[in-house]
Amino acid sequence: MVQRRIMLKPEDVKDFVTVASKCDFDIDIYYNRYTVDAKSILGVYGLDLTKVLTVRYDGYNAGLENYLASFAVAC
């Protein structure tokens, strides 16, 4: 299970969901107790985008890794 901490802006959500949808494994994004499917645009918009979010997945996709690296937050 891989976890990445990211910060998204509202204008980045559509691209994030598009990249996540191209992966053939499950991707969850969460903040505190709220967990949503990262492939759901409404679910991601429902999160508090002013906070650091955690993306959790169990698989590998080079496009996803590169995309998440551009939004990474230092732990």
C-alpha positions as CSV (number, residue, x, y, z in Angstrom):
1,M,0.0,0.0,0.0
2,V,1.5,3.3,-1.1
3,Q,0.5,6.6,0.5
4,R,1.3,10.1,-0.9
5,R,0.4,13.4,0.8
6,I,-0.7,16.1,-1.7
7,M,-2.4,19.5,-1.9
8,L,-4.9,20.0,-4.6
9,K,-6.5,23.3,-5.8
10,P,-10.0,23.2,-7.2
11,E,-8.8,23.8,-10.7
12,D,-6.6,20.7,-10.4
13,V,-9.3,18.2,-9.5
14,K,-10.5,17.4,-13.0
15,D,-7.0,16.5,-14.2
16,F,-6.3,14.5,-11.0
17,V,-9.5,12.4,-11.6
18,T,-8.6,11.9,-15.2
19,V,-5.1,10.6,-14.3
20,A,-6.5,8.4,-11.6
21,S,-9.2,7.0,-13.9
22,K,-6.5,5.7,-16.2
23,C,-5.2,3.3,-13.5
24,D,-6.5,-0.2,-13.3
25,F,-6.3,-0.4,-9.5
26,D,-8.3,1.3,-6.7
27,I,-7.2,4.7,-5.6
28,D,-8.6,6.3,-2.4
29,I,-8.1,9.9,-1.3
30,Y,-8.9,10.9,2.2
31,Y,-8.7,13.6,4.9
32,N,-9.3,12.7,8.5
33,R,-12.2,10.3,8.5
34,Y,-13.5,11.1,5.0
35,T,-12.4,8.6,2.4
36,V,-13.6,8.8,-1.3
37,D,-12.8,7.1,-4.5
38,A,-10.1,9.2,-6.3
39,K,-11.8,8.4,-9.6
40,S,-15.0,10.3,-8.5
41,I,-14.9,14.0,-9.4
42,L,-17.8,14.7,-7.0
43,G,-16.1,12.8,-4.3
44,V,-12.9,14.7,-4.6
45,Y,-14.6,18.0,-4.8
46,G,-16.4,17.0,-1.6
47,L,-13.2,17.0,0.4
48,D,-11.7,20.1,2.1
49,L,-9.2,21.1,-0.6
50,T,-7.6,23.6,1.8
51,K,-6.0,20.7,3.7
52,V,-3.3,18.2,3.0
53,L,-4.9,15.1,1.5
54,T,-3.6,11.5,1.5
55,V,-3.8,9.4,-1.6
56,R,-3.6,5.6,-1.0
57,Y,-3.3,3.0,-3.7
58,D,-1.9,-0.5,-4.2
59,G,-0.4,-0.6,-7.7
60,Y,2.0,1.2,-10.0
61,N,1.4,3.6,-12.9
62,A,4.2,5.9,-14.1
63,G,1.8,8.6,-15.1
64,L,0.1,8.7,-11.7
65,E,3.5,8.7,-9.9
66,N,4.7,11.7,-12.0
67,Y,1.4,13.5,-11.5
68,L,1.4,13.0,-7.7
69,A,5.0,14.2,-7.5
70,S,4.0,17.6,-8.8
71,F,1.5,18.0,-5.9
72,A,3.6,16.3,-3.2
73,V,3.8,17.9,0.3
74,A,6.7,17.3,2.6
75,C,5.8,15.1,5.5
